[in-house]
Structure formats: C-alpha cells, structure tokens
Amino acid sequence: MPVITPRNKPVTKFEGLHLYHAPFSNCAMRVRIALAEKQLEWTSHLIDLSKGEQRSKEYLGINPNGVVPTW
C-alpha cells in the first residue's frame, strides 16, 4: 500500500495510530479486528458514510480516494 502525504494540516501532527473508519464497514472491521488481536492502541475517528463525510475536503486531504478505512 502506498504512503500518501496528507494535505490535511492537523493530521500531520498526529502521534500514534489513528483510524478513520465507519462502524459498519466490512473493510474497517477487519482493520479493527487486527488492531485488537495485536493489542495495539489506536485513536478512533468515525466517518459517517450516510452523510458523505468521506467526500469532504478535510477527509480527501487525508485520503484522496475517499474510502474507509484510512490510517
């Protein structure tokens, strides 16, 4: 998976693992399971897909493809 430099300035100051995810996203669920299995600490950022938050300017600055999950 390629690493993309975020264009969202606050994100560049994050420390540790941050997961942008949707509660009912199958792909995001797999990542959450892997994080739990590895007992890794992470910060949750919920994305409301029904409101189109994945297409917001702020989110596209993190993930230009506008998909979840993003870490």
CORZI-V125496 format. One record per residue. N is the residue number from 1. SS is DSSP state (~ for helix, > for strand, _ for the rest). PHI is phi as a letter, one per 40 degrees, with the letter a starting at -180 (* if undefined). Layout:
n/ss/phi
N/SS/PHI
N/SS/PHI
This chain:
n/ss/phi
1/_/*
2/_/c
3/_/c
4/_/b
5/_/c
6/_/c
7/_/c
8/_/c
9/~/d
10/~/d
11/~/c
12/~/c
13/~/c
14/_/c
15/_/b
16/_/g
17/>/c
18/>/b
19/>/b
20/>/c
21/>/a
22/_/b
23/_/d
24/_/b
25/_/c
26/~/c
27/~/c
28/~/c
29/~/c
30/~/c
31/~/c
32/~/c
33/~/c
34/~/c
35/~/c
36/~/c
37/~/c
38/_/c
39/_/f
40/_/c
41/_/c
42/>/a
43/>/b
44/>/c
45/>/b
46/>/c
47/_/b
48/_/c
49/~/c
50/~/c
51/~/c
52/_/g
53/~/c
54/~/c
55/~/b
56/_/c
57/~/d
58/~/c
59/~/c
60/~/c
61/_/c
62/_/c
63/_/b
64/_/c
65/_/c
66/_/g
67/_/b
68/_/b
69/_/c
70/>/b
71/_/b
